[in-house]
Amino acid sequence: MATRDLQQQLEDLRDQLARGTPLSDEERASLLALMRDIEVELERQTSDEPDPTLVDGVNLAVERFEVSHPTLAGTLRNILQSLANMGI
């Protein structure tokens, strides 16, 4: 269930980026890289050692976009919650 929620939240984030949310090239690239990292973690979910830097990266993204892009930040917070529910 948590995996499905996380995949839906990643899709929501992709949709927000596709709608042309005004971001700098650097911001867009960092979000895309973060999304790839989350997808990699989902693929290796059976691993005993989750990537501890993944949650830190999502937290930093929430802080970065909280004021300028509150909708993105909200989606990222939902992703954090899903990661926590999965034990990551």
C-alpha positions in Angstrom: 0.0 0.0 0.0 2.7 2.5 0.9 4.6 1.7 -2.3 1.5 2.4 -4.4 1.0 5.7 -2.5 4.6 6.7 -3.1 4.3 5.8 -6.8 1.2 8.0 -7.0 2.9 10.9 -5.3 5.8 10.6 -7.7 3.3 10.7 -10.6 1.7 13.8 -9.0 5.1 15.4 -8.8 5.8 14.5 -12.5 2.5 16.1 -13.4 3.3 19.3 -11.6 6.6 19.5 -13.4 5.0 18.8 -16.7 2.4 21.6 -16.2 5.3 24.0 -16.4 5.8 24.9 -12.7 8.1 27.9 -12.9 11.5 26.5 -11.8 15.0 27.2 -12.7 16.9 24.6 -14.7 18.9 23.8 -11.5 15.7 23.3 -9.4 14.1 21.2 -12.1 17.2 19.0 -12.4 17.5 18.5 -8.6 13.9 17.4 -8.4 14.3 15.0 -11.3 17.4 13.6 -9.7 15.6 13.2 -6.4 12.7 11.4 -8.2 15.2 9.0 -9.8 16.8 8.3 -6.4 13.4 7.5 -4.9 12.6 5.2 -7.9 15.9 3.4 -7.4 15.1 2.9 -3.7 11.7 1.5 -4.7 13.4 -1.0 -7.0 15.8 -2.1 -4.3 13.2 -2.1 -1.6 14.1 -5.6 -0.6 17.6 -4.4 0.5 18.3 -4.5 4.2 20.0 -1.1 4.0 17.8 1.8 2.8 19.7 4.9 1.6 19.8 7.2 4.6 20.6 10.2 2.4 17.3 9.9 0.5 15.1 11.3 3.3 17.7 14.1 3.8 17.4 15.0 0.2 13.6 15.1 0.3 13.7 17.2 3.5 16.1 19.7 1.8 13.8 19.9 -1.2 10.8 20.6 1.0 12.7 23.4 2.7 13.9 24.8 -0.7 10.4 24.9 -2.2 8.3 25.6 0.8 7.9 29.3 0.2 8.2 29.6 -3.5 6.3 26.5 -4.5 4.0 25.3 -1.7 2.2 22.8 -3.9 5.5 21.0 -4.7 6.5 21.2 -1.1 3.2 19.6 -0.1 3.8 16.7 -2.5 7.3 16.3 -1.2 6.0 16.1 2.3 3.6 13.4 1.3 6.5 11.5 -0.3 8.4 11.9 3.0 5.5 10.4 4.9 5.2 7.5 2.4 9.0 6.8 2.8 8.6 6.8 6.6 5.6 4.4 6.3 7.9 2.1 4.3 10.6 2.3 6.9 13.0 4.3 4.8 
